[in-house]
């Protein structure tokens, strides 16, 4: 699945808001090593570098296009290409931070405890993931996948299943940590443009589906999805679109 940094960053301000909210809750004061797992284009990695100027900051992502954009941005960080599903650092980090990335991976019941185990003693795992499958942005996409008979071609494809409920993450993580904070926020974004919900999805949730279609089918799929999202997210009298989006936050502190 290819990523397009320019498309993803179109709503960088709205996407950065939960990232900043998560970063503010990380309890580690002076980490030696902080990892941005699934760093993408590096726009959030910059926030880590600014908060912890004495730390070694490492951005890890599987997309070379995203990493090229990050490296070109002049951020005080080292960027590495790797499969974030198999992240095993050489040096135990004091912070593993992941904004809107781990929901692309499966088997969270195994993944999250494993990430806690690779932390330095007293380190923190800080994660934010969208949990928005009940909203039209995702329900329209799921319905179209069924209509087009694409489900068999998307078996095992990243981002196709809903993440766990907060209570499930508590049950998975609490036996392994010294402290655990889990919360959810509904952000009400106010977006401009003709069909901003469609533009938002083009940068993220549409990408794995488009990856299994040829060029002609991509065009037809996009046209239908655009029409349905425009109906589901109408503009008000001032041309603004209300775009609610729910996100789950987890901050787990490793035992000392």
C-alpha positions as CSV (number, residue, x, y, z in Angstrom):
1,X,0.0,0.0,0.0
2,X,1.5,3.3,-1.1
3,X,1.3,6.5,1.0
4,X,1.2,10.0,-0.4
5,X,2.6,12.6,2.1
6,X,1.0,15.5,0.3
7,X,-2.5,14.0,0.5
8,X,-2.0,12.9,4.1
9,X,-0.8,16.3,5.3
10,X,-3.7,18.2,3.7
11,X,-5.4,18.2,7.2
12,X,-2.2,18.2,9.2
13,X,-3.5,20.7,11.7
14,X,-6.6,18.5,12.6
15,X,-4.5,15.4,12.6
16,X,-1.9,17.0,14.9
17,X,-4.4,18.0,17.6
18,X,-4.8,14.5,19.1
19,X,-1.1,13.9,18.7
20,X,-0.3,16.9,20.8
21,X,-2.9,15.9,23.4
22,X,-1.3,12.5,23.7
23,X,2.2,13.9,23.9
24,X,1.2,16.2,26.8
25,X,0.2,13.1,28.9
26,X,3.5,11.2,28.5
27,X,4.9,11.1,32.0
28,X,8.6,10.6,31.1
29,X,10.4,13.9,31.9
30,X,13.9,13.4,30.3
31,X,14.1,10.3,28.1
32,X,17.4,9.3,26.6
33,X,15.7,7.7,23.6
34,X,12.2,8.4,22.2
35,X,10.8,6.5,19.3
36,X,8.0,7.7,17.0
37,X,6.6,4.4,15.8
38,X,4.8,4.9,12.5
39,X,6.2,8.4,12.1
40,X,4.9,9.0,8.6
41,X,6.0,12.3,7.2
42,X,7.6,13.4,10.5
43,X,5.3,16.3,11.3
44,X,4.6,14.7,14.7
45,X,8.2,13.6,15.2
46,X,9.0,17.3,15.2
47,X,6.9,17.7,18.3
48,X,8.8,15.0,20.1
49,X,12.1,16.6,19.2
50,X,10.9,20.0,20.5
51,X,9.6,18.6,23.8
52,X,12.8,16.5,24.5
53,X,15.7,18.5,23.1
54,X,18.4,16.4,24.8
55,X,16.9,13.0,23.7
56,X,17.8,10.9,20.8
57,X,14.7,10.9,18.6
58,X,14.1,8.0,16.2
59,X,11.3,7.9,13.6
60,X,10.3,4.5,12.3
61,X,8.0,3.9,9.3
62,X,7.5,1.4,6.5
63,X,6.8,3.9,3.8
64,X,9.9,5.2,1.9
65,X,7.8,8.1,0.5
66,X,6.8,9.2,3.9
67,X,10.3,8.9,5.3
68,X,11.7,10.9,2.4
69,X,9.3,13.7,3.2
70,X,10.4,13.5,6.9
71,X,14.1,13.6,6.1
72,X,13.6,16.6,3.9
73,X,11.8,18.5,6.6
74,X,15.0,19.3,8.7
75,X,13.7,17.6,11.8
76,X,16.2,16.8,14.6
77,X,15.7,13.0,14.4
78,X,17.0,9.9,12.8
79,X,14.5,8.2,10.5
80,X,14.6,4.4,9.8
81,X,12.6,2.3,7.5
82,X,11.2,-0.8,9.1
83,X,8.0,-2.9,9.5
84,X,6.4,-1.4,12.7
85,X,4.6,-4.6,13.3
86,X,8.0,-6.2,14.0
87,X,9.6,-3.4,16.0
88,X,12.5,-4.6,18.2
89,X,14.9,-1.9,19.1
90,X,18.6,-2.5,19.7
91,X,18.5,-0.1,22.7
92,X,15.5,0.0,25.0
93,X,13.7,3.3,24.5
94,X,12.3,5.4,27.3
95,X,9.4,6.4,25.2
96,X,7.5,4.6,22.4
97,X,5.1,7.1,21.0
98,X,2.7,6.1,18.2
99,X,0.1,8.5,16.7
100,X,-2.6,7.0,14.4
101,X,-0.4,4.1,13.3
102,X,-1.0,0.9,15.3
103,X,-4.6,0.5,14.2
104,X,-3.2,-0.6,10.9
105,X,-1.8,-3.7,12.7
106,X,-3.6,-6.8,13.9
107,X,-3.4,-8.9,17.1
108,X,-3.2,-6.0,19.6
109,X,-3.6,-8.4,22.5
110,X,0.0,-9.6,21.7
111,X,1.4,-6.4,20.2
112,X,0.8,-4.0,23.0
113,X,2.4,-6.1,25.8
114,X,5.3,-6.8,23.5
115,X,5.9,-3.1,23.1
116,X,5.8,-2.6,26.8
117,X,8.4,-5.3,27.3
118,X,10.9,-3.6,25.1
119,X,10.7,-0.3,27.0
120,X,13.4,0.8,29.4
121,X,12.4,0.4,33.1
122,X,9.9,3.2,33.9
123,X,9.5,4.0,30.3
124,X,6.1,4.8,28.6
125,X,4.2,3.5,25.7
126,X,1.9,6.3,24.4
127,X,-0.6,5.4,21.7
128,X,-3.4,7.2,19.9
129,X,-5.7,5.4,17.4
130,X,-8.9,6.3,15.6
131,X,-11.9,4.4,16.7
132,X,-14.4,5.8,14.2
133,X,-15.9,2.8,12.5
134,X,-19.4,3.7,13.6
135,X,-19.3,6.9,11.7
136,X,-20.3,7.4,8.0
137,X,-16.7,7.8,6.8
138,X,-16.0,4.1,7.7
139,X,-19.5,2.6,7.4
140,X,-19.9,3.8,3.8
141,X,-16.5,2.3,3.0
142,X,-17.4,-1.0,4.6
143,X,-20.7,-1.2,2.8
144,X,-19.0,-0.5,-0.6
145,X,-16.3,-3.2,0.1
146,X,-19.2,-5.6,0.5
147,X,-21.1,-4.4,-2.6
148,X,-18.0,-4.7,-4.7
149,X,-17.2,-8.2,-3.3
150,X,-13.7,-7.0,-2.2
151,X,-13.7,-8.6,1.2
152,X,-11.8,-11.7,0.0
153,X,-9.1,-9.6,-1.5
154,X,-8.7,-7.6,1.7
155,X,-8.3,-10.5,4.1
156,X,-5.3,-9.6,6.3
157,X,-5.0,-6.2,4.8
158,X,-4.0,-3.5,7.3
159,X,-6.8,-1.4,8.8
160,X,-9.7,-3.6,7.9
161,X,-10.8,-4.5,11.5
162,X,-12.0,-2.3,14.3
163,X,-9.6,-1.8,17.2
164,X,-10.4,-3.1,20.6
165,X,-12.6,-1.4,23.2
166,X,-10.9,0.6,25.9
167,X,-11.8,-2.1,28.5
168,X,-10.1,-4.7,26.4
169,X,-6.8,-2.7,26.3
170,X,-7.0,-2.4,30.0
171,X,-7.3,-6.1,30.4
172,X,-4.5,-6.8,28.0
173,X,-2.0,-4.2,29.4
174,X,-2.7,-3.9,33.2
175,X,-0.9,-7.2,34.2
176,X,2.3,-5.9,32.5
177,X,2.6,-2.3,33.6
178,X,3.1,-0.1,36.7
179,X,0.4,2.5,35.6
180,X,-2.1,2.7,32.9
181,X,-4.2,5.6,31.6
182,X,-6.9,5.0,28.9
183,X,-9.3,7.6,27.6
184,X,-11.3,8.5,24.5
185,X,-12.1,11.9,22.9
186,X,-14.6,12.9,20.2
187,X,-13.1,15.7,18.2
188,X,-15.5,17.9,16.2
189,X,-13.5,19.2,13.3
190,X,-14.9,22.0,11.2
191,X,-13.6,21.6,7.7
192,X,-13.7,23.7,4.6
193,X,-13.9,22.6,1.0
194,X,-16.4,20.9,-1.3
195,X,-16.1,17.4,0.1
196,X,-13.6,17.4,3.0
197,X,-14.6,14.0,4.4
198,X,-13.7,12.4,1.1
199,X,-10.4,14.3,0.9
200,X,-9.6,13.1,4.5
201,X,-10.3,9.5,3.6
202,X,-8.1,9.6,0.5
203,X,-5.1,10.2,2.8
204,X,-5.8,7.2,5.0
205,X,-8.7,4.7,5.1
206,X,-9.2,4.6,1.3
207,X,-5.7,3.6,0.5
208,X,-5.7,-0.1,1.3
209,X,-8.9,-0.6,-0.7
210,X,-7.6,1.3,-3.7
211,X,-4.5,-0.8,-3.6
212,X,-6.4,-3.9,-4.6
213,X,-8.2,-2.2,-7.6
214,X,-6.9,-1.5,-11.1
215,X,-6.9,2.1,-12.3
216,X,-10.4,2.0,-14.0
217,X,-12.0,0.5,-10.9
218,X,-10.3,2.9,-8.7
219,X,-11.9,5.8,-10.5
220,X,-15.4,4.3,-10.3
221,X,-15.0,3.4,-6.6
222,X,-13.8,6.9,-5.8
223,X,-16.6,8.5,-7.6
224,X,-19.2,6.5,-5.7
225,X,-17.5,7.0,-2.4
226,X,-17.2,10.7,-3.0
227,X,-20.9,11.1,-3.7
228,X,-21.9,9.1,-0.6
229,X,-19.6,11.0,1.7
230,X,-20.8,14.3,0.4
231,X,-24.4,13.4,1.2
232,X,-23.4,12.1,4.7
233,X,-21.3,15.1,5.6
234,X,-23.2,18.1,4.2
235,X,-21.9,21.7,4.3
236,X,-23.7,24.3,6.3
237,X,-24.8,27.8,5.1
238,X,-21.2,29.1,5.4
239,X,-19.7,26.2,3.4
240,X,-18.3,24.4,6.5
241,X,-18.6,20.7,7.2
242,X,-18.8,19.3,10.7
243,X,-16.6,16.2,10.9
244,X,-16.8,14.3,14.2
245,X,-14.0,11.8,14.8
246,X,-13.4,9.6,17.9
247,X,-9.9,8.6,19.0
248,X,-8.6,6.2,21.7
249,X,-5.6,7.1,23.8
250,X,-3.4,4.8,25.9
251,X,-0.4,5.7,28.1
252,X,1.2,2.7,29.7
253,X,4.1,3.0,32.1
254,X,6.6,0.1,32.4
255,X,7.6,-1.3,35.7
256,X,10.8,0.1,37.1
